[in-house]
Amino acid sequence: MKADLHIHSHFSPDAISRPDSILSAAVERGLDYIAITDHNTAAGWGAFAEIAHRYPVGVIFGQEMKVYKDELVAGELLCLFLSQPVTGHTVSEILAQVRAQNGLVSIAHPFSERRHEFRAYDQIDNWRDLAVEVRNGRSYRAEDNTMAADLARRLNSPITAGSDAHTPFEVGTVYVEFSGRSDHDLLRAIKNRDVQAGGRPSSMFFTVVSGLGRLGIHI
């Protein structure tokens, strides 16, 4: 089975994708699961919950949360398999809230300099189940994903991967593959280090297109 674990809808200000466009694209690209990870918000969960039954794709609720160090952004964390919204500004605060929900936290695009390279390692006092996003569809430098995969290997961390889609055209360009039938099987496979990352980065052109979201343009 295939899952894209990093997708933004128009509930992120820099994205243009409507929920139905995302789900339609997921079906077209053969995805079994998608994770909705809008920036610092769970505002879109209800919209996806209302229409998800129309599509043969499972929806995992999540958020992409900025973390801060000395009042500066020090990276972003993907919070996945959530049942309640997450708040907080430090790694420890976010980890505690996600673990209380039996969810998963993954360091997003840890070496992407143009999008908040992760610099909050000193805030991590417990690496248990903390994953690393080893392939990101908007990490256009090949070495960014290579270094992320190397980090996961050195730490023996679970891995995630996702398109980081901000437009419907990017959905499914990067994904994980796993054996199983349910979102519980997917979570178990990630924690057991039994998933494989696939796909390749999308075109930088879509970063321009997704910027139309700031003008209220959604498709």
C-alpha positions in Angstrom: 0.0 0.0 0.0 1.1 3.6 -0.6 0.7 6.7 1.6 1.7 10.3 1.1 2.4 11.6 4.6 2.9 15.3 4.0 0.1 17.3 2.2 -1.2 20.8 2.6 -4.6 22.0 1.7 -5.8 25.6 1.2 -6.2 25.8 5.0 -2.4 26.5 4.8 -2.1 30.1 3.6 0.6 29.1 1.0 -1.4 26.3 -0.6 -4.2 26.2 -3.2 -5.6 22.7 -2.9 -9.2 22.1 -2.0 -10.0 18.9 -0.1 -11.9 17.3 -3.0 -9.0 18.1 -5.4 -6.5 16.5 -3.0 -8.6 13.3 -2.7 -9.3 13.1 -6.4 -5.6 13.4 -7.1 -4.8 10.7 -4.5 -7.2 8.3 -6.2 -5.7 9.0 -9.7 -2.1 8.4 -8.4 -2.9 5.1 -6.6 -2.6 6.3 -3.1 -4.3 4.3 -0.3 -3.7 6.9 2.5 -2.9 10.6 2.7 -1.9 12.7 5.7 -3.3 16.3 5.9 -0.6 18.4 7.5 -1.5 22.0 7.3 0.8 24.6 8.8 0.2 25.0 12.6 -3.6 24.2 12.2 -6.2 21.5 12.3 -8.8 23.8 10.6 -9.2 21.6 7.6 -9.9 18.4 9.4 -13.7 18.9 9.4 -13.8 19.6 5.7 -11.9 16.4 4.9 -14.0 14.3 7.3 -17.2 15.5 5.6 -16.2 14.2 2.1 -13.6 11.4 2.7 -16.3 8.7 2.5 -16.7 9.5 -1.2 -13.2 8.4 -2.0 -11.3 5.1 -1.6 -8.5 6.8 0.2 -7.9 6.9 4.0 -7.3 10.3 5.5 -4.8 10.7 8.4 -5.1 13.9 10.4 -2.0 15.8 11.2 -0.3 19.2 11.4 3.1 20.6 10.4 4.3 22.6 13.5 7.0 25.2 13.6 9.4 24.9 16.6 11.3 27.8 18.0 14.6 28.3 19.7 15.5 31.7 21.2 12.4 33.1 19.6 13.6 32.1 16.1 12.1 29.3 13.9 14.3 26.2 14.4 12.6 23.7 12.2 9.3 22.0 11.6 7.7 18.8 12.9 5.1 16.6 11.2 2.6 15.5 13.7 0.7 12.5 12.4 -2.2 10.1 13.4 -3.8 12.8 15.6 -7.2 12.9 17.2 -6.8 16.3 18.7 -5.1 19.5 17.5 -1.6 20.1 18.7 -0.3 23.4 20.2 3.1 24.3 21.5 6.4 25.9 20.3 9.1 23.5 21.5 9.9 19.9 20.5 9.2 18.6 24.0 5.8 20.3 24.2 4.8 18.9 20.8 6.2 15.4 21.4 4.3 15.1 24.7 1.0 16.1 23.1 1.4 13.7 20.2 2.6 10.8 22.3 -0.4 11.3 24.5 -2.6 10.6 21.4 -0.5 7.6 20.4 0.5 9.5 17.3 3.8 10.0 15.6 6.2 12.9 15.2 8.6 13.2 12.3 11.3 15.9 11.7 10.2 17.5 8.4 12.8 18.2 5.7 15.6 18.4 8.3 18.2 19.8 5.8 16.2 22.1 3.6 17.9 25.4 4.2 15.2 27.4 2.3 12.4 25.9 4.5 13.6 25.9 8.1 16.5 23.5 8.4 16.0 21.7 11.7 18.2 23.2 14.4 16.4 22.1 17.6 18.2 18.8 18.3 19.2 20.1 21.8 15.4 20.1 22.7 15.1 16.4 22.1 15.7 14.4 25.3 13.9 11.2 24.2 14.3 9.9 20.7 11.9 7.0 21.2 9.7 6.7 18.1 10.8 10.1 16.8 10.9 9.7 13.0 12.8 11.5 10.2 11.3 12.5 6.9 13.8 11.0 4.6 12.3 12.1 1.3 10.4 15.3 0.7 8.8 16.3 -2.6 9.8 19.9 -2.2 13.5 19.3 -1.3 14.8 20.1 -4.7 18.5 19.5 -3.8 19.2 15.8 -4.0 21.6 16.1 -1.1 18.9 17.4 1.2 17.0 14.1 1.1 20.3 12.1 1.0 21.4 13.7 4.3 18.0 13.1 5.8 18.2 9.4 5.0 21.7 9.3 6.4 20.5 10.9 9.6 17.8 8.3 10.0 20.2 5.5 9.4 22.7 6.8 12.0 20.0 7.2 14.6 18.1 4.0 13.6 15.0 6.2 13.4 11.6 5.4 11.9 11.2 7.1 8.6 8.4 9.0 6.8 8.2 10.5 3.3 5.7 12.8 1.5 5.2 15.1 -1.4 4.8 18.3 0.8 2.1 19.1 -1.9 0.7 22.6 -1.8 -1.1 22.0 -5.1 -3.1 19.0 -6.3 -0.5 18.4 -9.0 2.1 17.4 -6.5 0.0 14.9 -4.5 1.7 11.4 -4.5 5.0 12.5 -6.0 6.7 11.1 -2.9 5.2 8.4 -0.7 5.9 5.4 1.6 5.0 1.8 0.8 4.0 -0.6 3.5 2.3 -4.0 4.0 -1.1 -3.9 5.7 -4.7 -2.8 5.3 -5.3 0.0 7.8 -3.9 3.2 9.2 -3.0 1.2 12.3 -0.9 -1.1 10.1 0.8 2.0 8.6 1.6 3.4 12.0 2.9 0.1 13.2 5.0 -0.4 10.0 6.6 3.1 10.5 7.4 2.4 14.1 8.8 -1.0 13.2 11.0 0.5 10.5 9.2 -1.5 7.9 8.3 1.1 5.3 10.1 2.1 2.1 10.3 5.6 0.7 9.6 6.2 -3.0 9.0 8.9 -5.6 10.9 12.0 -6.6 10.7 15.7 -6.0 8.2 17.7 -8.1 8.9 20.8 -10.2 9.9 24.1 -8.5 7.3 25.7 -10.7 4.7 24.5 -8.3 6.1 26.7 -5.5 5.1 29.7 -7.7 1.7 28.3 -8.4 1.0 27.5 -4.7 1.8 31.1 -3.8 -1.6 32.0 -5.4 -3.1 30.7 -2.2 -2.1 33.9 -0.5 -4.4 35.7 -2.9 -7.3 33.4 -2.0 -7.1 31.4 -5.2 -8.0 27.7 -4.6 -8.5 24.8 -7.0 
